[in-house]
Amino acid sequence: MENLVTLGAGPPDAVQHLKPPVDPTTLDYRELLDGPFWHKIPAYKEIDEATWLDWSWQARNSITNPAKLLATIQDLVPKAFYDDVAAGFQRAPMALRVSPYLIGLIDWERPYEDPLRRQFIPVASRLLPDHPKLTLDSLHEQADAPVPGLTHRYPDKALFLTLDTCPVYCRFCTRSYAVGLDTDEVEKVSLKATEDRWERAFAYIAQRPELEDIVVSGGDSYQLKARQITLIGERLLAMPNIRRIRFATKGPAVMPMKLISDVEWLDALTAIVEKGRKLHKEVVLHTHFNHPNEITAITKRALDKVFERGIIVRNQSVLIRGVNDTVGAMVKLVKRLGHCQVHPYYVYLHDMVMGVEDLRTSVQTACDLERHVRGVTAGFHTPTFVCDAPGGGGKRVVHSFEHYDRQTGIAVYTAPSVKPGYFLYYDPIDTLAPDIQARWADPAQQQEMIEAAVAAARAAQQANARASTIR
């Protein structure tokens, strides 16, 4: 009996610790960049905080071409870098648009390695040839659209693309077929923010009683005017079948000051959230942070305002090579999001869109990262790693493939509740062995590898079915 310890007895410093003291560096996700960090940029060195926090100033002064980039950062990088950007810009499927906020966060002493530059500013010297299976609309969103800008794939959910502009343009955009201005590489499908087009979407949604969940996206819902947030929100909430609405935006990651200085927009969103709550319907904000460097003290201040209003915020990241494909970067992102009361929700394998092969990672990379991330924080703050199956199969847990040939880089998924058939994701060719790269250069051998992968997936399914029957 003398070995028993009475809980709560003794002074606090006598409490027994079962774990060693924490390494202070593991808590650095709480240390957010603060102060006038933008003053290091020549064009912004005289910009005061009030101006910097004005979202309309940020929008008006966004960088939209290499000449503006040169005028902004001036001699922080050599001329060769500008030439590289100009050449990359000519080959990019997405138009260039980068907020001053992001320009201020990029490490211009190491622009080629910087994770934010990689996402938004193309450089020709780092581009890779497209995988032969890349397309502009890899998810077949247009094929699943009964009316323009409304994708109805899952039984009870639809994606409402309300407009085709964003506060910034991501190089890796899954909607490079429509979002932003035409480029030398892509003539865009028009999804303008017109109420006539919206009316067709509203009519379809109202006529489909199985639809309960609407994602309001684009483009980016940040670009919707306050009155448009109200119009869309109220029309959807008025439909008896609709139970959940998600406003999707990259905005808090790239222009968080809008949540601080555009009071009318935040008030409009808050009103829809509160009206939904009274109707027992959920209205939430979904955002898109990819790297912990995107989260600053300004971000925390903006998200605190959202949290104070009782608005749930969830995050969807994209797994990007050289950005967040290491354990350290992904863990820090997840922890920093939690610090800002944002729920990490999904991490997507990079979609198979054209022009950004240098940003894609392998399925194996995603599986390995998920293994390391799970357990570092609470389960509801742990993202699910998914592959949005090319061809319209929808989101599949990344390790749920029927077959994955790590030599040829082909992963085969099925989606029995969404669509019949097999959905194939392809690892970047440059990550494969030289002999396999040579096979991908031959269309006949491409088909052989694909047929072999599908046959292996079919055999695995049949074996699993037999085993299930035996049990």
Secondary structure as UniProt FT lines:
FT   TURN            2..3
FT   TURN            7..8
FT   HELIX           12..14
FT   HELIX           24..30
FT   HELIX           37..40
FT   HELIX           42..44
FT   TURN            45..46
FT   HELIX           49..52
FT   HELIX           55..60
FT   HELIX           66..73
FT   HELIX           74..76
FT   HELIX           79..91
FT   HELIX           100..105
FT   TURN            108..109
FT   TURN            111..113
FT   HELIX           115..120
FT   HELIX           124..126
FT   TURN            132..133
FT   TURN            138..139
FT   TURN            141..144
FT   TURN            148..149
FT   STRAND          150..152
FT   TURN            155..156
FT   STRAND          157..161
FT   TURN            171..172
FT   TURN            174..178
FT   HELIX           195..207
FT   TURN            209..210
FT   STRAND          213..217
FT   HELIX           221..223
FT   HELIX           226..237
FT   TURN            240..241
FT   STRAND          244..248
FT   HELIX           251..254
FT   TURN            256..257
FT   HELIX           258..261
FT   HELIX           263..278
FT   TURN            279..280
FT   STRAND          282..287
FT   HELIX           292..294
FT   HELIX           297..308
FT   TURN            309..310
FT   STRAND          313..319
FT   TURN            321..324
FT   HELIX           327..339
FT   TURN            340..341
FT   STRAND          343..349
FT   TURN            354..355
FT   HELIX           357..359
FT   HELIX           363..373
FT   TURN            374..375
FT   HELIX           379..381
FT   STRAND          384..389
FT   TURN            390..393
FT   STRAND          394..397
FT   TURN            398..399
FT   STRAND          403..405
FT   TURN            406..409
FT   STRAND          410..415
FT   TURN            416..418
FT   STRAND          419..426
FT   HELIX           429..431
FT   HELIX           434..440
FT   HELIX           443..470
//
